[in-house]
Amino acid sequence: MNILILGGGGREHALAWAVIQNPKCDKLIVSPGNAGIAKIADCATMDIEDSAVVIEFAQAEAIDFVIIGPEAPLAAGVSDDLRSAGFLVFGPSRAASQLEASKAFTKEICDAANAPTAGYGHFTDAQAAKDYIRTNGAPIVVKADGLAAGKGVVVAMDEAEALEAVDYMFGGAFGDAGAEVVIEEFMDGEEASFFVLCDGENVLPIGTAQDHKRVGEGDTGPNTGGMGAYSPAPVLTDAIADRALNEIVKPCMAEMVKRGTPYQGVLYAGLMIKDGVPRLVEYNVRFGDPECQVLMMRLGGQALDLLQAAAEERLADTKVNWADDHALTVVMAANGYPGSYAKGSVINGLDGCADDSFNVVFHAGTTKNDGAITATGGRVLNVTARGATLAEAHKRAYDMVDAIDWPDGFYRKDIGWRAL
């Protein structure tokens, strides 16, 4: 099987790492890829949001299966166009991708499905949004309605911060993504991620994880795309996961079918859990990053079988074979992230890190220049390990972090602290 993965971050490196282990995979191409992916797969440069370009490339390379990693190509309708051209695709349609591309759309689906989530208001006007904040008070959550690369959410602990967030979003900070905002009730509790595969009709849970969104230790400072993650998430017990599946995910998927937009791909439900009760924070229509890294470490080569079963509408007869293990990933980011940061700094010590089924450094924002690995993004490396216990995975990951020589980068030293 010839496989094409679209994307070039840590998530796509993890997907490529898992896929290449499956004997079904004859050839793997990743676009655009990165310096780490280039060690295990062919990399190709193209505009992955341009359907015509992707289709032409896939035809020329005799691709059998396309796996779409990031949300932007999904929102652009690349999956629809690939399917129309006859390709097997893993990733939801453009219409179904609204579950991430529009916060207001997701709220409508939750309302129709009776799925528990935060109370909210939807606004296209800054003054109306501010009036809602003044009426409801803080803490309160302000979200850009559209795609904002994981940065369009402000958890405002006081009214002034919330009002400032409204001005920031309507002022064009996120372009069209911030032309509308959703303002939500602040939900107290512990947040965790629940991942399921969907084939348009059937739903298959494939794992839980917990990530660290804040840039600072102790979960302080501004939100980021994620500074680390671990799997499984102890707070998401089997009983709570079953409740989330039956009270949130399945009713929402049934509502999508009812609307004529069945969902096929991975669905990542961010849940807030309090007193054993899950409520939906948001849906994402792709694997989380860095949650994908810990899930792929635990799934290994069977990941390809699972993704293919979802694409071929065979999930009713598919099972996940979990090892009783744990995985943890530490994000190494460029100094200054999530604000402005410099690019081009050299990373040394990677050759001294273990690279096997228990230890992998997944690359996110890297390239290779004159033989040296250099940083090209905000989040640059995902140092990932698994072990029989979370403590063992934690030690292995941080041992690798210690071996990496990158003065221009930083990382959190407390990934996994809630569970540990």
C-alpha positions, 0 to 999 in steps of 0.5 A, spaced: 500 500 500 502 506 497 500 512 503 500 519 503 500 523 509 498 530 509 502 535 514 509 536 517 508 537 525 509 532 531 503 529 530 504 527 522 511 524 525 508 520 530 503 518 525 508 516 520 512 512 525 506 508 527 504 507 519 511 505 517 511 499 522 505 496 519 507 491 513 501 493 509 505 500 508 510 499 501 511 506 500 510 512 505 510 519 503 509 525 507 508 532 505 511 537 507 514 533 512 520 535 517 527 533 518 525 527 523 520 525 518 525 525 512 529 519 516 523 514 515 519 517 509 520 520 503 518 528 503 514 532 498 513 539 498 506 542 495 500 546 497 496 541 501 490 545 502 490 545 494 486 539 492 488 539 485 495 539 487 494 534 492 490 529 487 495 530 481 501 528 486 497 522 489 495 520 482 502 520 479 505 517 485 499 511 485 497 513 492 492 508 495 490 511 501 491 518 504 491 520 511 490 528 513 493 530 519 492 538 520 485 541 520 486 546 515 486 541 509 480 538 512 476 545 512 478 547 505 475 540 503 481 536 500 478 530 503 471 531 499 475 532 493 480 526 494 474 522 495 471 524 488 477 523 485 477 515 487 482 515 493 481 512 500 481 518 505 482 518 512 479 525 514 472 528 515 468 532 509 468 539 509 461 539 512 463 535 518 469 539 519 465 544 521 465 541 528 472 544 529 472 550 524 466 553 527 464 553 535 457 555 534 456 550 529 458 545 535 454 548 540 448 547 535 449 540 534 450 539 542 443 543 543 440 538 538 443 532 541 442 534 548 449 533 549 452 536 556 456 542 554 457 549 557 452 555 557 454 560 551 452 566 547 454 567 539 456 574 537 458 577 531 458 584 534 463 586 539 458 590 543 453 585 544 459 580 546 461 585 552 454 586 554 453 578 555 460 578 559 458 584 563 451 580 565 454 574 566 461 576 570 467 572 570 471 567 570 468 566 563 471 563 556 472 567 550 473 563 543 474 565 536 469 561 532 473 559 527 480 556 526 486 559 530 491 554 531 489 552 538 490 559 540 483 562 539 481 561 546 482 566 552 480 563 559 478 570 563 479 570 570 476 577 571 471 581 567 477 586 564 481 580 561 474 578 558 473 584 555 480 585 552 479 578 549 473 581 545 477 587 542 483 583 541 479 577 537 474 582 533 480 587 532 483 582 527 488 578 531 485 571 528 483 574 521 476 571 519 476 566 525 475 571 529 470 575 525 465 571 530 466 569 537 462 564 542 462 566 549 462 560 554 460 559 561 467 557 565 467 550 567 470 547 573 473 541 573 479 537 570 480 537 563 482 530 559 481 528 551 477 522 549 479 520 542 474 515 537 474 513 530 468 514 526 466 511 520 460 515 518 455 510 522 460 506 528 464 509 533 470 506 536 474 509 542 481 508 541 484 512 547 485 517 552 490 523 554 491 529 558 495 535 555 498 541 558 496 547 554 499 553 559 506 555 557 508 555 564 509 550 570 503 548 574 499 550 568 500 557 568 501 563 563 498 563 556 495 558 552 499 554 547 498 549 542 500 544 548 506 543 552 506 536 553 501 530 554 500 523 557 496 517 556 492 514 558 488 519 563 487 517 569 481 522 570 477 519 564 476 512 568 472 507 564 465 509 567 466 516 565 469 514 558 462 510 557 458 516 559 462 521 554 461 516 549 453 514 550 451 521 552 456 526 548 459 523 542 454 518 539 448 523 540 452 528 536 454 523 531 447 521 530 445 528 529 451 529 524 448 523 520 441 526 521 443 532 518 446 529 512 453 530 514 456 523 517 462 524 520 468 519 518 475 520 521 478 521 528 474 525 533 477 528 539 473 530 544 475 535 549 472 534 556 471 537 563 470 532 568 467 534 575 464 529 580 465 523 575 460 527 570 463 529 563 461 535 559 464 537 552 469 543 552 470 542 544 471 537 538 477 537 534 476 533 527 483 531 527 488 528 532 491 532 538 498 535 537 501 533 542 496 527 544 497 524 537 504 522 539 503 518 546 497 515 542 501 512 537 507 510 541 501 506 545 498 503 538 504 502 534 503 499 527 496 497 528 494 504 527 494 503 520 489 498 520 484 502 525 485 508 520 483 504 514 477 500 517 474 507 519 476 510 512 472 503 509 466 503 514 469 497 517 469 499 524 463 495 527 468 489 526 474 492 528 478 492 535 483 496 539 489 491 542 491 496 548 498 494 551 497 495 559 502 501 558 503 509 559 506 514 554 508 521 556 511 526 551 515 533 553 514 539 548 521 543 547 519 550 544 523 556 542 524 561 547 519 566 547 513 561 544 507 562 544 509 569 543 515 571 538 521 567 537 527 566 533 528 561 527 534 557 525 537 555 531 541 549 531 539 543 535 545 538 538 545 532 541 539 528 538 543 523 535 545 521 542 537 519 544 534 512 544 530 511 538 526 505 539 519 502 540 520 505 547 523 512 546 522 517 540 524 524 539 518 526 534 520 532 530 515 538 529 518 544 527 525 542 524 529 542 518 536 540 516 541 545 513 548 543 512 547 537 516 545 540 522 538 540 525 535 547 526 528 550 529 523 552 524 517 553 529 514 555 536 514 548 538 520 544 535 521 537 538 516 532 542 520 528 546 516 521 547 517 515 551 513 509 554 513 505 560 510 500 564 508 505 569 507 513 567 513 514 572 517 510 568 515 513 561 516 520 565 523 518 567 525 516 560 522 522 556 526 527 561 532 523 560 532 524 553 530 531 554 537 532 558 541 529 552 539 534 547 543 541 547 539 546 545 540 553 549 535 557 544 529 552 547 525 551 553 520 546 556 516 544 562 519 540 567 512 538 570 509 534 564 504 529 568 504 532 574 496 531 575 497 523 575 504 523 578 
